[in-house]
């Protein structure tokens, strides 16, 4: 009987290690979309979601150093990562991509390809890139204005793209309400 208990414990521990290993592999696979179905997974960009006792949902990004507070209705959100391109405005490289950076989209859990909803896009700029953007060395979109700064830390400027909601998809009013409450907190918590 003792042997059976011993083997049962080994089996349970082995399954736990196997499950943790699979979760780690999924976190590090470099896919462009990570879905937080449980509200507790961690993403490959150093992110995770915190929601204890039905409190606010907080997207934590330790790669770029920021937290983003979301309403409880966003529990189970997805993170979609893309890349922005900076096009030279003048000079010999005019019209060419001279800068790139990360664009993180926080996607509502009810979003589907058949019924898309408004994402919350966050552009990541180094401090030098931000200075060059404001000095009009490059442009990141067709809008006649630069992105709006949401926050900054010692390494990055976190910004909202100009005209991010130009198509007015479902949920754009909710995103505007979220953004009106200054939900982004820049941190120095980098990993």
VENBEL-V384793 format. One record per residue. N is the residue number from 0. PHI is phi as a letter, one per 40 degrees, with the letter a starting at -180 (NA if undefined). Layout:
n	phi
N	PHI
N	PHI
This chain:
n	phi
0	NA
1	c
2	c
3	c
4	c
5	c
6	c
7	c
8	c
9	c
10	c
11	c
12	c
13	c
14	c
15	c
16	c
17	c
18	c
19	c
20	c
21	c
22	c
23	c
24	c
25	c
26	c
27	b
28	c
29	g
30	c
31	c
32	b
33	b
34	b
35	c
36	c
37	c
38	g
39	b
40	c
41	b
42	b
43	c
44	c
45	g
46	b
47	a
48	b
49	b
50	a
51	c
52	f
53	f
54	c
55	c
56	c
57	b
58	c
59	b
60	b
61	c
62	c
63	b
64	g
65	a
66	b
67	b
68	c
69	b
70	c
71	d
72	c
73	c
74	d
75	g
76	d
77	b
78	b
79	b
80	b
81	b
82	b
83	c
84	b
85	b
86	c
87	d
88	c
89	b
90	g
91	c
92	c
93	d
94	g
95	b
96	c
97	b
98	a
99	a
100	a
101	c
102	b
103	b
104	b
105	c
106	b
107	d
108	c
109	c
110	c
111	b
112	c
113	c
114	b
115	c
116	b
117	c
118	c
119	b
120	c
121	b
122	c
123	b
124	b
125	c
126	c
127	c
128	c
129	c
130	c
131	c
132	c
133	c
134	c
135	f
136	c
137	a
138	b
139	b
140	a
141	c
142	c
143	c
144	b
145	c
146	d
147	c
148	c
149	c
150	i
151	a
152	b
153	c
154	b
155	b
156	b
157	b
158	b
159	c
160	d
161	c
162	f
163	c
164	b
165	d
166	c
167	f
168	c
169	d
170	g
171	c
172	c
173	c
174	c
175	c
176	c
177	c
178	c
179	c
180	c
181	f
182	c
183	c
184	b
185	c
186	b
187	b
188	c
189	b
190	b
